[in-house]
Each structure stands twice: as structure tokens, then as C-alpha cells.
Amino acid sequence: MPLCYVSIGSNINREHNIRSALGILDATFGTLTHSSLYESVAVGFTGTAFYNLVSAFHSDHDAQHINQTLKAIETEHGRIPNKEKFSARTLDIDLLLYDQDIIHTESIKIPHNDILNYAFVLEPLAEIAPEHHHPIKQISYAELWADFDKSTVQQRKISDYPLLRKQESL
């Protein structure tokens, strides 16, 4: 079964929305492995800080089905589809990786561009998949994170946060 990685973020009722999303993802896809929780300043707009993390699971569903499921979970949590990119979010869940596949359709871009562009995606991904390689760059996520320009990054790992319970490793 393909190994899937998703990024999860929220800056509106963030604890509730992330806890709820993790519960739905676990019920839908089975046991999750996830990174630590990170708190990051809003990027691209002025707003409340986000909670972000990356979760992984195996699924026999295709990438399109998983993406549609993630968008439905966002909608269930009050996310307004097609709202401007840089704005407050009840919940933002993106399919980052679907095994080592490269998929570029109108609705899905895998590997997701945010992996290389945003610390709030790359750092938690590097935490749970340090030796995995980016399907296009063919560089490990640990190396990508080590080389990432952190001069303007404003985020912190929240250690031992009760919102997250470590699950089985994938």
C-alpha cells in the first residue's frame, strides 16, 4: 500500500480542529504516524499563529480519492473552498506525497510545492521521514531541511504537547 504524507494546519480554534482532523484521519485511513506539533507565525498575511504538523498513513486508495477526502474534512470544519491562499484557516490539509509518485493534474500536484517552500511543512516532514527522498530532487528531507534558509523562519516545536499521541512507526 502506498505511504501517504499530509500536512495539517489551523489558526482558528486550532487545538479543536487539529484534534478533530486527526481523529477523522485515523478513523478513515487507520493508524497515523505524525510529527511533533509546531507553532508558526502566519505566512503571507497578518493573523493568529498556526499549529502545524505532518501525518503519515498507508492507504490503498488512489491519490485523487485521498485528496477529495482531505478537502471534505476541511469543508466539514468550516473551511471555505477557493478562499484566498494567504488567509486564516479553520483547517488546511494537503496531500504532500503519495509514495514516490509524481502526479500533476489540475487538482493535485505531488510532490506538493509547499514541501520545498515552507518551513512549517518541511521541518515536520523531515522529522518523521528524514531518510526519505523527495521524488524529484532525489535529496532526503533531512538534507533539504538542513539546507533550508531559516533566517526568517518563526516557528517552534511544541514538545510533549497532549494534543498529539505518538502512534506506530511506519
NUMARDREN-200738 format. One record per residue: residue in one letter; x, y, z of N, C-alpha, C, O in turn. Coordinates in steps of 0.001 Angstrom, whole numbers, m for minus. Atoms other than C-alpha are relative to their C-alpha. Layout:
// residues N
+--------+---------+---------+---------+---------+---------+---------+---------+---------+---------+---------+---------+---------+
: residu :      nu :      nv :      nw :     cau :     cav :     caw :      cu :      cv :      cw :      ou :      ov :      ow :
+--------+---------+---------+---------+---------+---------+---------+---------+---------+---------+---------+---------+---------+
:      A :       X :       Y :       Z :       X :       Y :       Z :       X :       Y :       Z :       X :       Y :       Z :
...
+--------+---------+---------+---------+---------+---------+---------+---------+---------+---------+---------+---------+---------+
// end
This chain:
// residues 170
+--------+---------+---------+---------+---------+---------+---------+---------+---------+---------+---------+---------+---------+
: residu :      nu :      nv :      nw :     cau :     cav :     caw :      cu :      cv :      cw :      ou :      ov :      ow :
+--------+---------+---------+---------+---------+---------+---------+---------+---------+---------+---------+---------+---------+
:      M :     851 :   m1192 :       0 :       0 :       0 :       0 :     886 :    1242 :       0 :    1901 :    1291 :     694 :
:      P :    m784 :   m1244 :      33 :    1280 :    3477 :    m811 :      45 :     688 :    1353 :    m916 :     658 :    2123 :
:      L :    m184 :    m803 :   m1205 :    2661 :    5596 :    2018 :    m308 :    1446 :    m354 :     277 :    2007 :   m1281 :
:      C :     457 :   m1360 :     278 :     976 :    9000 :    2129 :     400 :     923 :    1144 :     354 :     541 :    2313 :
:      Y :    m321 :   m1029 :    m990 :    2090 :   12167 :    3911 :    m920 :    1179 :    m241 :   m1109 :    1614 :   m1377 :
:      V :     872 :   m1166 :      89 :    m280 :   15029 :    4671 :     454 :    1057 :     989 :     904 :     740 :    2090 :
:      S :    m246 :   m1101 :    m927 :     299 :   18446 :    6185 :   m1348 :     444 :     552 :   m2360 :     433 :    m148 :
:      I :    1222 :    m431 :    m676 :   m2261 :   19708 :    8677 :     313 :    1309 :     713 :    1303 :    1402 :    1439 :
:      G :    m207 :   m1275 :    m658 :   m2579 :   23298 :    9844 :   m1319 :     665 :     351 :   m2344 :     432 :    m289 :
:      S :    1188 :    m748 :    m414 :   m5035 :   25550 :   11645 :     435 :    1206 :     816 :    1372 :    1128 :    1610 :
:      N :    m204 :   m1139 :    m889 :   m5088 :   29015 :   13144 :   m1318 :     568 :     523 :   m1338 :    1649 :    1112 :
:      I :    1302 :    m351 :    m559 :   m8793 :   29218 :   14014 :    m458 :   m1192 :     833 :    m617 :   m2296 :     313 :
:      N :     377 :    1095 :    m898 :   m9840 :   27158 :   17034 :     922 :   m1193 :    m263 :     475 :   m2330 :    m413 :
:      R :   m1006 :     919 :     525 :   m6635 :   25338 :   16196 :     105 :   m1320 :     753 :     241 :   m2367 :     122 :
:      E :    m112 :    1257 :    m751 :   m6475 :   22777 :   19014 :   m1168 :    m920 :    m318 :    m971 :   m2102 :    m599 :
:      H :    1189 :     800 :     298 :  m10034 :   21588 :   18440 :      53 :    m543 :   m1428 :    m174 :   m1733 :   m1649 :
:      N :      35 :     420 :    1401 :   m9718 :   21488 :   14647 :    1066 :   m1042 :    m326 :     805 :   m1979 :   m1080 :
:      I :   m1055 :     985 :     268 :   m6415 :   19615 :   14606 :    m321 :   m1319 :     686 :    m157 :   m2383 :      89 :
:      R :     375 :    1240 :    m714 :   m7557 :   17112 :   17232 :   m1109 :    m724 :    m779 :   m1048 :   m1940 :    m962 :
:      S :    1104 :     586 :     745 :  m10762 :   16537 :   15262 :     485 :    m602 :   m1316 :     100 :   m1717 :   m1667 :
:      A :    m519 :     497 :    1278 :   m8917 :   16170 :   11940 :     799 :   m1287 :     195 :     664 :   m2227 :    m588 :
:      L :    m780 :    1210 :    m264 :   m6507 :   13629 :   13443 :    m913 :   m1187 :     303 :    m638 :   m2309 :    m122 :
:      G :     956 :    1074 :    m290 :   m9444 :   11611 :   14757 :    m668 :    m519 :   m1258 :    m825 :   m1728 :   m1431 :
:      I :     650 :     408 :    1249 :  m11153 :   11591 :   11373 :     998 :    m726 :    m904 :     662 :   m1750 :   m1499 :
:      L :   m1019 :     656 :     832 :   m7919 :   10729 :    9531 :     292 :   m1405 :     518 :     421 :   m2342 :    m269 :
:      D :    m256 :    1306 :    m587 :   m7267 :    7869 :   11950 :   m1160 :    m961 :    m284 :    m937 :   m2124 :    m621 :
:      A :    1171 :     849 :     252 :  m10825 :    6542 :   11551 :    m123 :    m355 :   m1479 :    m606 :   m1435 :   m1821 :
:      T :     131 :     209 :    1440 :  m10642 :    6884 :    7753 :    1127 :    m849 :    m574 :     883 :   m1750 :   m1376 :
:      F :   m1158 :     635 :     630 :   m7126 :    5687 :    6959 :     748 :    m968 :     912 :    1657 :   m1661 :     454 :
:      G :    m696 :     899 :    m916 :   m6036 :    3760 :   10041 :    1073 :     735 :     773 :    1143 :    1964 :     765 :
:      T :   m1012 :    m552 :    m898 :   m3121 :    4273 :   12377 :     875 :    1039 :    m687 :    1389 :     814 :   m1783 :
:      L :    m816 :   m1099 :     505 :   m1274 :    7543 :   11844 :    1334 :      41 :     718 :    1441 :    m310 :    1893 :
:      T :   m1257 :    m416 :    m607 :    2324 :    8432 :   12442 :      53 :    1499 :    m228 :    m290 :    1970 :   m1312 :
:      H :     m33 :   m1438 :     211 :    2828 :   12117 :   12993 :    1202 :     637 :     658 :    1817 :      91 :    1575 :
:      S :   m1097 :    m804 :    m538 :    5434 :   14732 :   13682 :    m432 :     633 :    1308 :   m1566 :     476 :    1763 :
:      S :     339 :    m876 :   m1113 :    5586 :   16947 :   16679 :    m918 :    1101 :    m524 :   m1063 :    1289 :   m1732 :
:      L :     804 :   m1157 :     341 :    3263 :   19911 :   16730 :     917 :    1214 :     m42 :    1782 :    1370 :     820 :
:      Y :    m790 :   m1222 :     142 :    4787 :   23198 :   15556 :    m938 :    1195 :      35 :   m2040 :    1153 :    m513 :
:      E :     740 :   m1255 :      28 :    3559 :   26707 :   16211 :     783 :     952 :    m882 :    1975 :    1172 :    m666 :
:      S :    m660 :    m864 :     980 :    4328 :   29092 :   13346 :    m799 :    1276 :    m186 :   m2029 :    1278 :    m134 :
:      V :     690 :   m1252 :     316 :    3565 :   32701 :   12628 :    m699 :    m165 :   m1348 :    m283 :    m972 :   m2179 :
:      A :     696 :      20 :    1291 :    1114 :   33280 :    9785 :     962 :     485 :   m1081 :    1698 :    1451 :    m880 :
:      V :    m878 :    m346 :    1116 :    2941 :   33437 :    6444 :    m851 :     600 :   m1113 :   m1842 :       4 :   m1536 :
:      G :     693 :    m633 :    1110 :    1783 :   35843 :    3752 :   m1141 :     916 :     403 :   m1736 :    1578 :    m448 :
:      F :    1051 :    m886 :    m489 :    m722 :   37689 :    5936 :     181 :     181 :    1505 :     901 :    m585 :    2145 :
:      T :     m46 :    m224 :   m1436 :   m1144 :   39097 :    9431 :   m1156 :    m756 :     628 :   m2313 :    m559 :     257 :
:      G :    1051 :     784 :    m640 :   m3036 :   36698 :   11645 :     549 :    m777 :    1177 :    1738 :    m716 :    1487 :
:      T :    m343 :     836 :   m1142 :   m3025 :   34360 :   14606 :     976 :   m1090 :    m431 :     928 :   m1553 :   m1570 :
:      A :    m962 :    1067 :     288 :    m206 :   31793 :   14791 :    m723 :   m1315 :    m311 :   m1817 :   m1576 :     188 :
:      F :     524 :    1301 :     404 :    m818 :   28371 :   13249 :     590 :   m1107 :     857 :    1699 :    m981 :    1375 :
:      Y :    m546 :    1283 :    m405 :    m423 :   24910 :   14653 :     147 :    m795 :   m1291 :    m762 :    m804 :   m2121 :
:      N :    m269 :     810 :    1184 :    1124 :   22642 :   12005 :     646 :   m1311 :     395 :    1346 :   m1388 :    1404 :
:      L :    m666 :    1280 :    m140 :    2201 :   19029 :   11751 :    m120 :    m761 :   m1304 :    m856 :    m355 :   m2203 :
:      V :     108 :     898 :    1141 :    2695 :   16269 :    9204 :    m357 :   m1370 :     547 :     216 :   m1830 :    1535 :
:      S :     407 :    1365 :    m360 :     979 :   12889 :    9457 :     212 :    m915 :   m1194 :     206 :    m481 :   m2346 :
:      A :    m212 :     997 :    1051 :    1592 :    9698 :    7517 :    m883 :   m1210 :     264 :   m1187 :   m1546 :    1409 :
:      F :     815 :    1218 :     m88 :    m507 :    6630 :    6789 :     138 :    m763 :   m1308 :     505 :    m197 :   m2338 :
:      H :      62 :     819 :    1205 :    m728 :    3771 :    4329 :   m1446 :     m26 :    m471 :   m2369 :     m37 :     343 :
:      S :    1358 :      65 :     533 :   m3729 :    3669 :    2009 :       0 :    m730 :   m1327 :     927 :    m595 :   m2125 :
:      D :     149 :     632 :    1308 :   m4921 :    1536 :    m852 :    m873 :     845 :    m931 :   m1167 :     436 :   m2054 :
:      H :     754 :    m925 :     854 :   m6961 :    4492 :   m2161 :     957 :     755 :    m912 :    2123 :     950 :    m569 :
:      D :    m856 :    m789 :     896 :   m5636 :    6457 :   m5119 :     114 :    1436 :     518 :    m664 :    1866 :    1369 :
:      A :    m277 :   m1366 :    m468 :   m4273 :    9981 :   m4655 :   m1200 :     920 :    m170 :   m1460 :    1757 :     694 :
:      Q :    1175 :    m846 :     237 :   m7378 :   11607 :   m6153 :   m1047 :    m210 :    1099 :   m1603 :     756 :    1622 :
:      H :     975 :     306 :   m1056 :   m9661 :    9846 :   m3654 :     456 :     575 :    1339 :    m339 :    1175 :    2062 :
:      I :    m524 :    m529 :   m1267 :   m7413 :   10770 :    m721 :    m128 :    1518 :      19 :    m562 :    2090 :    1019 :
:      N :     105 :   m1462 :      69 :   m7275 :   14403 :   m1861 :   m1439 :     462 :     189 :   m1686 :    1426 :     913 :
:      Q :    1411 :    m361 :    m156 :  m11076 :   14555 :   m2152 :    m449 :    m187 :    1449 :   m1216 :     622 :    1971 :
:      T :     330 :     243 :   m1404 :  m11384 :   13074 :    1343 :     549 :    1118 :     888 :    m136 :    1588 :    1796 :
:      L :    m607 :   m1074 :    m787 :   m8985 :   15691 :    2751 :    m779 :    1302 :    m165 :   m1001 :    2019 :     811 :
:      K :     758 :   m1229 :     249 :  m10936 :   18529 :    1119 :   m1371 :     m67 :     686 :   m1868 :     946 :    1177 :
:      A :    1288 :     155 :    m691 :  m14203 :   17120 :    2530 :     172 :     218 :    1501 :    m693 :     820 :    2139 :
:      I :    m265 :    m219 :   m1427 :  m12662 :   17077 :    6031 :     166 :    1492 :     276 :    m342 :    1999 :    1276 :
:      E :    m137 :   m1455 :    m146 :  m11650 :   20727 :    5573 :   m1368 :     674 :       2 :   m1652 :    1516 :     854 :
:      T :    1331 :    m600 :     125 :  m15187 :   21628 :    4498 :    m842 :    m277 :    1240 :   m1558 :     604 :    1716 :
:      E :     732 :     355 :   m1221 :  m16676 :   19766 :    7489 :     417 :     877 :    1176 :    m347 :    1058 :    2124 :
:      H :    m522 :    m843 :   m1082 :  m14535 :   22023 :    9684 :    m154 :    1496 :    m303 :     478 :    2331 :     344 :
:      G :     305 :   m1396 :     268 :  m15833 :   25246 :    8132 :     924 :     695 :    m978 :     845 :    1913 :   m1136 :
:      R :    m886 :    m606 :     999 :  m13160 :   25813 :    5504 :    m821 :     371 :   m1224 :   m1616 :    m426 :   m1722 :
:      I :     712 :    m468 :    1192 :  m14490 :   27864 :    2617 :     886 :    m298 :   m1208 :    1979 :     256 :   m1323 :
:      P :    m810 :     336 :    1172 :  m13256 :   26360 :    m667 :     304 :    1224 :    m852 :    m508 :    2143 :    m957 :
:      N :    m447 :   m1038 :     925 :  m11333 :   28618 :   m3046 :     175 :    1374 :     636 :     222 :    2384 :     m66 :
:      K :    m308 :   m1260 :    m652 :  m10752 :   31294 :    m419 :    1456 :     337 :    m299 :    2244 :    m560 :    m598 :
:      E :   m1365 :    m390 :     339 :   m7565 :   33281 :    m984 :    1034 :    m821 :     754 :     811 :   m1232 :    1893 :
:      K :   m1037 :     888 :    m533 :   m4345 :   31337 :    m359 :     524 :     441 :    1358 :     624 :    m382 :    2267 :
:      F :    m580 :    m486 :   m1247 :   m2913 :   33504 :    2405 :   m1085 :     642 :     851 :   m1336 :    1845 :     773 :
:      S :    1071 :    m481 :    m871 :   m5711 :   33782 :    4949 :    m142 :    m963 :    1173 :     422 :   m2057 :    1161 :
:      A :     246 :     847 :   m1161 :   m6858 :   32388 :    8294 :    m721 :   m1272 :    m437 :   m1479 :   m1269 :   m1407 :
:      R :     563 :    1298 :     369 :   m7894 :   28732 :    8218 :    m515 :    m732 :    1233 :     155 :    m800 :    2264 :
:      T :     457 :     923 :   m1033 :  m10075 :   26532 :   10351 :     819 :   m1269 :    m106 :    1221 :   m1847 :     904 :
:      L :    m757 :    1220 :     216 :   m8250 :   23608 :    8791 :     539 :      11 :   m1424 :    m172 :     340 :   m2374 :
:      D :    m654 :     116 :    1302 :   m5803 :   23140 :    5939 :     711 :   m1349 :     m14 :    1659 :   m1559 :     742 :
:      I :    m621 :    1322 :     106 :   m4923 :   19558 :    4966 :     382 :    m215 :   m1458 :    m468 :    m178 :   m2347 :
:      D :    m492 :     201 :    1366 :   m2760 :   18916 :    1910 :     716 :   m1330 :    m113 :    1508 :   m1703 :     752 :
:      L :    m726 :    1224 :     319 :   m1607 :   15653 :     402 :    1354 :     420 :    m553 :    1443 :    1001 :   m1634 :
:      L :   m1351 :    m397 :     374 :    2151 :   16168 :     230 :     661 :   m1016 :    m911 :    1267 :    m669 :   m1925 :
:      L :    m681 :    1081 :     704 :    3364 :   12811 :   m1004 :    m912 :   m1213 :     m83 :   m1669 :   m1502 :     844 :
:      Y :     697 :    1267 :     204 :    1837 :    9637 :   m2393 :    1065 :    m981 :    m475 :    1347 :   m1096 :   m1668 :
:      D :   m1159 :     840 :     266 :    4648 :    7109 :   m2159 :    1065 :     854 :    m676 :    1317 :    1974 :    m232 :
:      Q :   m1004 :    m782 :     741 :    7331 :    8263 :   m4608 :    m570 :     479 :   m1329 :     175 :     846 :   m2238 :
:      D :     654 :    m392 :    1249 :    4781 :    9128 :   m7291 :     158 :    1494 :    m265 :     253 :    2307 :     654 :
:      I :      40 :   m1388 :     459 :    4923 :   12335 :   m9290 :   m1310 :     132 :    m761 :   m1514 :    m511 :   m1791 :
:      I :    1342 :    m164 :     567 :    1389 :   13472 :  m10096 :    m255 :    1480 :    m209 :    m162 :    2268 :     732 :
:      H :     328 :   m1396 :     286 :     489 :   16728 :  m11810 :   m1284 :      21 :    m821 :   m1276 :    m210 :   m2030 :
:      T :    1290 :    m159 :     659 :   m3186 :   17191 :  m12602 :    m527 :    1377 :     381 :     134 :    2133 :    1092 :
:      E :     603 :   m1288 :    m341 :   m5499 :   20167 :  m12357 :    m263 :     119 :    1502 :    m173 :    1213 :    2058 :
:      S :     364 :     m56 :   m1422 :   m6451 :   19226 :   m8772 :    1107 :    m467 :     951 :    1025 :    m205 :    2151 :
:      I :   m1048 :     532 :    m879 :   m3276 :   17550 :   m7443 :    1382 :     263 :    m590 :    1620 :      73 :   m1782 :
:      K :   m1416 :    m150 :     357 :     416 :   18403 :   m7523 :     806 :    m723 :    1070 :     918 :    m255 :    2203 :
:      I :    m793 :     804 :    m926 :    2575 :   15729 :   m5903 :    1328 :    m301 :    m663 :    1352 :    m782 :   m1796 :
:      P :     m99 :    m492 :   m1370 :    5103 :   16189 :   m4524 :    m518 :    1436 :      92 :    m359 :    2230 :    m836 :
:      H :     597 :   m1325 :    m207 :    3375 :   19260 :   m3105 :    1106 :    1053 :      43 :    2145 :     847 :     671 :
:      N :    m985 :   m1091 :      41 :    5237 :   22533 :   m3775 :     361 :     543 :    1375 :    1477 :    1023 :    1577 :
:      D :    m254 :    m556 :   m1330 :    4918 :   23563 :    m118 :    1163 :    m688 :     718 :    1770 :     m98 :    1611 :
:      I :   m1103 :     715 :    m643 :    7499 :   20926 :     863 :    1290 :     801 :    m106 :    2029 :     924 :     871 :
:      L :   m1252 :    m723 :     237 :   10311 :   22986 :    m647 :     m83 :    1471 :     368 :     947 :    2139 :     467 :
:      N :     175 :   m1434 :    m187 :    8850 :   26409 :     113 :    m258 :     466 :    1428 :      m8 :    1630 :    1740 :
:      Y :     424 :    m446 :   m1321 :    7678 :   26453 :    3732 :     576 :    m864 :    1115 :     475 :   m2091 :    1078 :
:      A :    m577 :     695 :   m1157 :    9427 :   25536 :    6982 :   m1070 :    m765 :     769 :    m789 :   m1838 :    1303 :
:      F :    1046 :     659 :    m771 :    6085 :   24644 :    8589 :    m448 :   m1315 :    m623 :   m1176 :   m2083 :       6 :
:      V :     244 :    1299 :     639 :    5823 :   21765 :    6095 :    1279 :    m841 :      34 :    1247 :   m2006 :     430 :
:      L :   m1239 :     765 :     135 :    9451 :   20742 :    5585 :     554 :    m487 :    1342 :     980 :   m1638 :    1438 :
:      E :    m585 :     448 :   m1269 :   10595 :   20645 :    9228 :    m745 :   m1202 :     583 :     m99 :   m2184 :     946 :
:      P :     674 :    1194 :    m532 :    7826 :   18285 :   10451 :     131 :   m1219 :    m920 :     174 :   m2350 :    m437 :
:      L :    m203 :    1120 :     918 :    8224 :   16161 :    7295 :    1382 :    m610 :     213 :    1526 :   m1832 :     246 :
:      A :   m1363 :     484 :    m245 :   11972 :   15909 :    7895 :      89 :    m724 :    1341 :     908 :   m1627 :    1509 :
:      E :       5 :     660 :   m1310 :   11223 :   14918 :   11490 :    m467 :   m1449 :    m105 :     130 :   m2334 :     508 :
:      I :     544 :    1365 :      44 :    9142 :   11848 :   10563 :     476 :    m814 :   m1196 :     279 :   m2029 :   m1232 :
:      A :    m492 :     725 :    1187 :   10731 :   10958 :    7207 :    1389 :     505 :    m391 :    1606 :     858 :   m1550 :
:      P :   m1289 :    m634 :     278 :   14345 :   12138 :    7473 :     782 :    m645 :   m1140 :    1473 :      52 :   m1884 :
:      E :    m783 :     701 :    1024 :   15812 :    9483 :    5164 :    m741 :    m183 :   m1318 :    m144 :    m597 :   m2312 :
:      H :     755 :     100 :    1254 :   13035 :    9500 :    2577 :     477 :    1104 :    m934 :     922 :    2163 :    m493 :
:      H :    m490 :    m963 :     991 :   13900 :   11299 :    m636 :   m1148 :     658 :    m757 :   m2150 :      20 :   m1079 :
:      H :     942 :    m745 :     826 :   11977 :   13975 :   m2492 :     m18 :    m654 :   m1382 :    1046 :    m871 :   m1962 :
:      P :      80 :     740 :    1256 :   10706 :   12261 :   m5669 :     647 :     691 :   m1207 :    1083 :      19 :   m2142 :
:      I :    m597 :    m726 :    1125 :   12015 :   14984 :   m7986 :    1441 :     386 :     309 :    2336 :     154 :    m503 :
:      K :   m1343 :    m465 :    m377 :   15020 :   16417 :   m6139 :     960 :   m1146 :     310 :    2174 :    m998 :     173 :
:      Q :    m804 :    1166 :    m399 :   16239 :   12965 :   m5012 :     990 :     347 :    1119 :    2127 :    m125 :    1128 :
:      I :    m755 :    m402 :   m1178 :   17534 :   14538 :   m1784 :    m871 :    m329 :    1207 :   m2089 :    m159 :    1155 :
:      S :     784 :     353 :   m1184 :   16491 :   13385 :    1693 :    m626 :    1250 :     610 :    m142 :    2367 :     428 :
:      Y :     668 :   m1126 :    m654 :   14106 :   15537 :    3686 :     874 :     578 :    1109 :     810 :    1776 :    1384 :
:      A :    m942 :    m510 :   m1010 :   16733 :   15792 :    6441 :     998 :     953 :    m653 :    1298 :    2009 :     m97 :
:      E :    m946 :    m872 :     706 :   19191 :   17254 :    3909 :    m692 :    1276 :    m480 :    m130 :    2367 :    m382 :
:      L :     739 :   m1183 :     454 :   16547 :   19572 :    2460 :    m220 :     965 :    1167 :     m79 :    2178 :    1011 :
:      W :     217 :    m855 :   m1162 :   15757 :   20838 :    5974 :    1314 :     631 :     451 :    1337 :    1809 :     807 :
:      A :   m1305 :    m534 :    m405 :   19458 :   21248 :    6822 :     424 :    1165 :    m893 :    1059 :    2111 :    m427 :
:      D :    m381 :   m1036 :     961 :   19911 :   23377 :    3684 :   m1020 :    1132 :    m120 :    m770 :    2113 :    m821 :
:      F :    1072 :    m991 :     106 :   16677 :   25376 :    4130 :     451 :    1318 :     628 :    1061 :    1314 :    1698 :
:      D :    m323 :   m1319 :    m549 :   17162 :   29130 :    4663 :    m934 :     292 :    1177 :   m2123 :     552 :     991 :
:      K :     798 :    m184 :   m1214 :   15979 :   29561 :    8245 :      71 :    1423 :     543 :    m408 :    1690 :    1645 :
:      S :    m229 :   m1359 :    m501 :   16864 :   33246 :    8534 :   m1295 :     741 :     338 :   m1287 :    1629 :    1190 :
:      T :    1262 :    m693 :    m292 :   13208 :   34334 :    8518 :   m1048 :    m928 :     613 :   m2195 :    m524 :     807 :
:      V :     948 :     973 :    m547 :   11596 :   31202 :    9981 :    m347 :     375 :    1432 :     527 :     620 :    2264 :
:      Q :     500 :    m304 :   m1343 :    9454 :   31916 :   13019 :    m965 :   m1097 :     416 :   m2184 :    m948 :     339 :
:      Q :     818 :    1098 :    m490 :    8253 :   28619 :   14366 :     758 :    m720 :    1100 :    1981 :    m634 :    1213 :
:      R :    m617 :     758 :   m1088 :    8848 :   26423 :   17366 :    m723 :   m1329 :     147 :   m1933 :   m1439 :     m49 :
:      K :     549 :    1321 :    m281 :    8366 :   22772 :   18147 :    m613 :      50 :    1388 :     m10 :     577 :    2324 :
:      I :     666 :      80 :   m1296 :    5899 :   22197 :   20961 :     201 :   m1421 :     505 :    m466 :   m2348 :      46 :
:      S :    m356 :    1327 :    m508 :    7371 :   19280 :   22916 :   m1064 :    m547 :     936 :   m1670 :     188 :    1715 :
:      D :     907 :     711 :    m916 :    5188 :   16732 :   24674 :   m1367 :     658 :     107 :   m1947 :     718 :    1191 :
:      Y :    1310 :    m644 :     m17 :    2001 :   18521 :   23689 :   m1084 :   m1069 :      78 :   m1068 :   m1994 :    m735 :
:      P :     991 :    1063 :    m187 :   m1013 :   16472 :   24893 :    m957 :    m178 :   m1180 :   m1657 :   m1188 :   m1250 :
:      L :     867 :     121 :    1176 :   m2880 :   17114 :   21630 :     402 :   m1210 :    m837 :    m444 :   m1848 :   m1465 :
:      L :    m506 :    1077 :     834 :    m685 :   14516 :   19953 :     452 :   m1172 :     851 :    1114 :    m992 :    1873 :
:      R :    m510 :    1218 :    m605 :     m80 :   10946 :   20988 :     720 :    m754 :   m1099 :     157 :    m996 :   m2167 :
:      K :    m774 :     729 :    1001 :    2641 :    9095 :   19144 :    m665 :   m1327 :    m303 :   m1115 :   m2033 :     599 :
:      Q :     566 :    1264 :     446 :    1353 :    6175 :   17125 :    1125 :    m899 :    m494 :    2301 :    m577 :    m323 :
:      E :   m1000 :     925 :     529 :    3127 :    3242 :   15500 :     813 :     663 :   m1098 :     314 :    1523 :   m1824 :
:      S :    m846 :    m492 :    1090 :    6027 :    3993 :   13198 :    m367 :    m732 :   m1284 :    m763 :   m1898 :   m1273 :
:      L :     288 :     611 :    1306 :    5516 :    3369 :    9510 :    1245 :    m578 :    m595 :    1204 :   m1135 :   m1692 :
+--------+---------+---------+---------+---------+---------+---------+---------+---------+---------+---------+---------+---------+
// end
